[in-house]
Amino acid sequence: MDSSFNLGRLFGIQFRLHYTWFVIFFLITISLSWQVFPYSYPEWPTWLHWVVGIITSLLFFASVVAHELAHSLVARAHGIPVKNITLFIFGGVSMITREAKKSRVEMLMAGAGPACSLGLSAFFGLLWLITRSGVEPVAAMAFWLAYVNLVLAVFNLIPGFPLDGGRVFRSISWLITGDYRHSTWLATRLGQGFGYLFILGGVVVAVLRPFGMSWFSGVWLAFIGWFLVSAASASYQQSRWREALQGLAAFQVMTPDCAVVPPQLTLGELVQQYIFGGGRQCFLVNDQDRLEGILTLSNVKSVPQSRWSVTSVREIMTPVDKVKMLPPSQDALSILEQMDESGINQMPVVGEEGVIGLVTRDGLMRLLYIQSELGINR
């Protein structure tokens, strides 16, 4: 089940909200309404603390959206598709489906987010100067937003992968050395190093509580460090996987022996006759020698087992008019990028004699896993 839901589109980009966003929104609102504003403005009525706190939280996440949108618009300006932007517990993330091909483009993409946050910090700082002696609630919001956008910019400029600063660092190293792989490895190690420093700092804060800081601040700091370490490792692995697909063609990564099945076949019959009986994992759905669609294990797994006996192949297959065809020579990395851009999991390979095989996302991941297990570096 998808853990995010759509909010709408802006500049043609889909915005999504992950369920963890509500956790951080609640925590920030509680912090502002119960601590920050009551401490600074004790003369305000309680209802005003809450109204200003909620509005400030919403404007903070609007700032996060602007930060991610800056990345995305620069990417699109350079011909790199953006699938969506998702808000979650750590802020936001842009689903950019391709890596930049040039170091200069990556530098512009990575730097756009922090530049936007710095611009927002300056805007809210100016708003605070204008309103501080007249409209106190607006000044209070503006001051906090100026501060937090500055923190957001500085944090993201930490030169460790996968933060924006890490990508800027990688692009500079890539520009100087011409070695993308080594630059990625170096930026990843820096990202992990900063993550471990955050964890250590969090432990120190939680135990010693310097400068009157709470133990919760230490736990949160350590949690951010853990996230940085994990994200750096995952991003580096994804980068290596994408690199491993370069130089492979569709005919080398496809499943060539897809079984042909009729559309009226039930899933129960399909599983018994073709999956258990023949070990097949992909299927071409044909009706009177005409290709109607394709089917993989992912489609089958989307249906509860209790309904296999009453669900036909036609009901869950991917119709042929929604399938993008591949030539046998197309490189595997571009296939994965097309899958990411279109949100599809399988693409048939078509030769002179018709469909000769099927490339699936599961198959690509399985190939990469086998290469990793065997220690094959391409």
N, C-alpha and C positions, 0 to 999 in steps of 0.2 A: 504494500500500500504506500502511495506517495506521501511523504511527510511534509510537502510544501503545497501551497495553493496559489493560484494566479491572482494578481492584483490588477492587472491591466498592462497597457503598453504606453511607452513614452519614447518618442523618436524612433518608433518601430521596434523597440527592444522590450521583450516580455519581462515584467517584474514579478517576482515570486516571494512569498513569505514562508519561512520555515517555522515549524511550531516552537523551536527553541527561542525565537525572537520574543515571544511573549514573556519568557522567563527574564531576559535581560531588560525588557521594557518595564516589567513590574519592579525589578530591583532598582533601576535608575529612578523611576518615579517615586518609589518609597524613600530612597536616599535623599532626593531633592526635597520632597514634601515633608519628611519627618526630621531631617537633620540639617541640610544645607541652608534652605531658606528660613526655617524657624530660628536657626542660630544667628543668621545675619540680619533677619528682619523680625524680631520677636513681637513687634507691635502690630504686625499683620494679623487679621483673623485667620482661623484655621482653614476655612474654605478657600481663602486666597492662596495660602501655601499650596494647597492641592491643585487648584486651577493652574497656577503658574508652573507647578511641577510637571503636570501632565503636558501642557503646551510645550515646555522646554524639552521634555523627552521626545515628543513628536518632531520638534525642530532639529534635535540632535540626529534622529534617524533620517530626516530629510537631508541633513548634511552628509551622512554616510552614503545615501543614494547619490548625491551630487558627486561625491568622491569616486564612486564606482562608475557613474555615468561618464565622468571625464576619461577614465581608462577606456571605456567602451567606444566612445565617440572617436577618440584618436585611433583606436584599432580599426574601426569601420572606415575611417578616412584613408587608411592604408590598405584597404581591401581585405581585412581580416574579419570574418563573420563573428558576430556576438549572439549566442543563443539566448541567454537570459541573464538577469541580475537577481540574486537571491539574498534576502536579509536573514541573518541567523544570529546565534548567541554572541558571536565575536564581531558582529558588524555586518559586513556585506561581502559578496564575492561575485565577480563577473565571470560568466561561463564563456570564455573566449576559446573558440574551437580550434585555432591554429596558433602555433608559436610564430613569432616574428622571424622572417628570413634574414633580416639585416640588423646589426647591432644598433644602428641609429634609430630604427623604428622601435625596437624594444625599449631604448632609453626614453623616447618620447612617450610611449605607452605607459611605462612604469612611473615616469615623473609627473604625468598629468594628474594623478590622484592627489599626491601630497601638495602639488601646486594649487589645486582646487581648495584643499583644506586650509592652506595658508591664506588664500584669498578670502575664504569665508571667515577666518579668524580676524582678518583685517576689517572686513565689513561689519562684523558684530562688535569689534572693538570701537569702530567709529560710531556705531549706533549707541553704544554705552556712553561715549563721551557726549553725544547729543542729548541723551535722555536722563543722565544720572542726577541732574538737579531738578527734574520736573516729573517724569513718569517713572516712578520707582520700580513697579513690577516689570516694565519693559527693560529698564536698565539692568535689573537683576538677571533676567533671562539672557540679555545680550552679553553681560560679563561672563557668565558661565559658559555660554556657547563659544565666545571668543577664546576662552581658556581651553576648553575641551577640543576644539578644532585645531588649536596649536599643538596640543598633546598628541592628537591623532596624526598630524603631519609629521611630527618629530619621531613618534613611535614607528610609523611606516617607513621612515628614512633610515632605520637601522639597517646597516649593510649586510644583511643575512637573508638567504633564500628561505621561504618564498615571499617575504615582505617586499614592498616596492623598492626599498633601498637595496635589497639583495639583488633584485632584477637590474637596477641601475648599475650596481657594482659588476654584475655579470656582463652587462652590455659593454662597460668600459674595458673590462678584462678581455672580452671577446674582440673588441675593436683593436686593442693593443697587440694581443697574441695571435688572433685569428683562430684560436682553438676553442670552439664552443663547448666541447665535452669537458675539458679541464676547467674552463670558466664556470660551468655549472657545478662541477664537483667542489670548487673552491668556495663558491657562494653558498652551497649547501652546508659545508663544514662551518662556515661563519654563522649561518643561521642556527645550526645545532649548538654551537658554542654560546651564542647569546641566549638560547633557550635554557641551557644548563645554568648560566649565570642568573637568569630570572628565577629558576627553581631554587638555587642556593640562596639568593636574596630573599625569596619567600619564606624559606625555612628560618633564616635569621630573624626576619621580622616577626614571624609567628611565635618564635621562642623568646626573643629578647625584647620585642616591642619597643624599638628605639623611637624617639621623638613623639612618644604618646600614640604611636600607630597601633591599631587593633590587630588581634591574631587573624581576623578574617581578611584583612588586607594582605597579610602574608600568604594565606591559603590561596587567595585570588591571584597573587603575583606568581606563585608556584604553578598554578593551573595554566596561566598564560604561557609560562616557560615550557610546560609539558606540551601544550598545543603547538608552540613553535618548533620544538624538537620533532614531534610527530609529523607536522605539516612539511617541514624541510625534507625529512626522509621520504615521505610519500611523493612529494613533488619531484624529487630527484629520481625516484624509481619510475615515475610516469615519463620523465624526460628520457631515461634510458630505454624504456619500452618503445617510445615513439622512434627513437634513433635505431632501434633494432629492426623496425619494420622497413626502414629505408633500404632500397635495393631489392626488395622482394616484390614480385609481381602477383597479380590476382590468381593466375593459374597455379602458383606455388603455394598459396595459402587457402585455396578453396577446398571444399569437400566435393570430390568429383562423383561420388556414387549416390546421389540423392534419389531416393525411391519415388516412383510416380504413383500417386494414389487418387482415387475418385473423390469428388467433393462431398458425396453423401455418406462416406465412411464415418462411423462414430469414433470418438476419441478412445473409447474402450477397445474397439477393434484395432485401431491404429497402434495402441500400446502393446496389445497382445501379439499381433501379427508382425509388426514391423520394428518396434522398439525392443521388446523382450526377445522376440523370435529372431530378428535379423540384426539387432544392434544399430539400426539406422538412427540418425539424429537430424536429418533434414529431408524435406519432402517437397516435390513438385506436384501441385494439385492440377490435374488435367481432366477435362470433360470433353469426350469425343475428339481427342487429339488436339485440343485447344487449351493452352496454359491459362488457368484462371487465377492462380495465386501460388504463394509459397508458404511453407509451414516449418517451424523449428521447435525444439524442445521448450524454448521460452514461451511460445504460444500455448503449448500444452500445459505448462506449469501455471499459466494464468487462470486456468479453470479448476475449481475444486474437484477432487477425485469423485465425489458423490454425484457429479453431473456428467461424468465421462460417457456414461451409457446413453445419454439423451442429447449430447452436444455433437454436432457434425463438424467435420473438418472445414466445411465452407463457412461456418459461423465464426471461426477464430483465425482463419488464414489471413495473410496479408494479401489483399487483392492485387492483381497484376498491374492495374492502373496506378497503384501507389508504390510500385517497386521501381527502383532505379537500376538500370542494366549496366553491367561493366564489361569492357573489353578484356581479354585475357592478359594483355600487357600492362594494364593500369597498375601503378605502384601501390603497395599495401598501405603506406602511411596516408596517402590521399584518400583511400577508401575509408579508413578509420575517421578521418576528418569529415568526410561526407556523411558518415553515419552520425557523428556528433552534431553536425549542422542540421541534419534533417530529422534527428530523433528516431532513427530506424536501427534495427539490429541485424538485418540480413540483406544481401544484395546478390542477385544471380549473375553469373558470368556467362556471356553469350559469345559463342564463336560462329564460324561459318555454318555449322550444322545445327545451330540452335543453342539452347541452354546446356552448358557442359559442366556446370558445377554451381556451388553456392558459397559465398563468403559470409560468415556470421561473426558477430562480435564475440560470442563465446569461443568460436574457433580461433580467432586472433589472440584472445587472452590465454587460451590453452597453449598455443604455440609459444607465446612469450614466457609462460610459466615453465614449459619444458626446456626452452633455451636457458632460462635462469637456473633451473635445477641441474642441468648438465654443464653449467659454467661456460656456455658458448657466448662469446662476445663478438659481435659483428661490426 
